[in-house]
Amino acid sequence: MKYRQLGNTDMNASIVGLGTWVMGGGSIWGKEPDDNESIRVVHASLDEGINLVDTAPLYGFGRSEEVVGKAIKGRRDEVILATKCGLWWHDERGSLLGPFDGEKVFKSLRPDTIEIEIEDSLKRLGTDRIDLYQTHWPAVEPEKTPIEDTMACLNKLKDQGKIRAIGVSNVSVDELKENMQHGEIVSDQFRYSMLYREPEENILPFCAENNVSTLTYMSLEQGLLTGKVGMDRDFGEDEWRSNEDWNPWFKKVNRPKILDMLAGWKGLTEKYSCTLAQLVVAWTAQQRGVTHVLCGARRVDQTLDNAKAGGLELAESDIAKIRSDVEGLGEPQ
């Protein structure tokens, strides 16, 4: 496993991190996760050198944090623990995001809600500090808390020792710059994959030039880029993978192009003695500006597979070939 420094901190995080959204369960995932297996996934990840574990209160409305808390009990010092704030469902403070798995969820980066969230997260995670505390989504109108106010609250929590470092998620470059004006931002988390490369236009170069670590999510596109989602796979109406606006490549009319491309990389998987998932994660981790790749796992075998990508180094010619093949897909229907 390779490690990279988180911003200017003294924390060296594994380039492959464990994402725990699926551990929260809910209708968006179809089959409910097994909490005991989720705990085994965390343990297996730590055993394989994955020390970056990312969660959030919204993942199962606290369930993911509780599971992670149980899993790291007795192993807290092995973990760079990351969680988030800013998605709120306890009352109607903030700006309505919409219904999410049966709850009204609001975007709220108000200091008063953050101060409640941090205490709830610390309790669920069974710890006295969060290593990386991230704003989950930027505040929006009609109740758009000024970034200056949010950062003042986060800086206070840092001074109190409740958090070690501050990160952001899903922000624009301008929002990232404004956050940086009011305190040290060590990381930015956002969606990025070989099928979703918009961050290459601005956010990735900016982070690379300003020593801001990046935590990419959905880099395996929820399993699509593992080659294991065949033409016979169907998804329920409530499942995230049936949301065509989020990823139209899951549509059956588009899937053959993905499957054909992946099949064409057999020579590469043989060359590197790796799986398709490992090849994709390694490619992602070697793109300019990418420092850490978050990979979700429902089962132990999945996280063991993901972890091996953390030690894989691809030749520049193979990185270029993969990019050429991806760009050759064109636009999905």
Protein Blocks (a to p, Z undefined) as FASTA:
>chain_A
ZZddehjbfbdcdfbdcdfklmngpjklopacdfklmmmmmmmmmmnopabdcddfklon
hmlmmmmmmmmgoplmmpccdddehiackbmgdjdfbjcehiacdddfbfklmmmmmmmm
mmmnopabdfbdcdfbacddfbdcdfklmmmmmmmmmmnopafbdcdehiafklmmmmmm
noccfbdcddddfklmklmmmmmmmmmmnopacddehklonollnopacfklccdfklmk
lmmklmmmlpmklmmmmmmmmmmmmmmmmmnopafklmmmmmmmmpghiabdcdddfbfk
lmmmmmmmmmcccdfklmmmmmmmmmmnopaZZ
